[in-house]
């Protein structure tokens, strides 16, 4: 089975500052990794995903994440955040290939202050 | 392209009452999922359909929860009778196939009093 740990439940940051949201996973098999964003009262929206290839993945809204197999991490970064990035961010992992259901982390609340 | 539609958006009921949620997936998406998201947690899969067949319902509390996807398009999720711990957001998602990216609806927020 796979598991996901999002190390920070809440990350406060000032507008235009850089941010990193941490995600570590556990799995005995190869995996796909995802970051989703959930704005207030909305469903989840895919930010980016790692399936294979380059370990640096670029997503929407200026976010990127780096897959680190040795550290079993998939941290999300943005060099300069906006007020509109305030939302809940979920890291998810699933077995690679086939039709498998992702396991989601508990989420990190990103709060951007002016 | 229209997204995943869900209704109602909000529902308040008393315990032991029944409730039903509706989901209309993106056109052409064969796979449909229902998730339960309890406050402060990530989504947890309740049931996965491939067309109108159930692929995985291992996490569905079958004594009170039921779901169907007649004709392989729309789906309904029912809770009967509801318990206080069922208070959560119920998310519907769809994908072209089981391996593809899931697209989520806005969710139905259920409060059981």
Interface residues (C-beta under 8 A of the other chain):
Chain A: X4 X36 X41 X42 X43 X44 X45 X46 X49 X90 X92 X97 X98 X99 X100 X101 X102 X103 X104 X105 X106 X107
Chain B: X4 X6 X9 X31 X33 X40 X41 X42 X43 X44 X45 X48 X50 X55 X56 X91 X93 X97 X98 X99 X101 X102 X103 X104 X105 X106 X107 X109
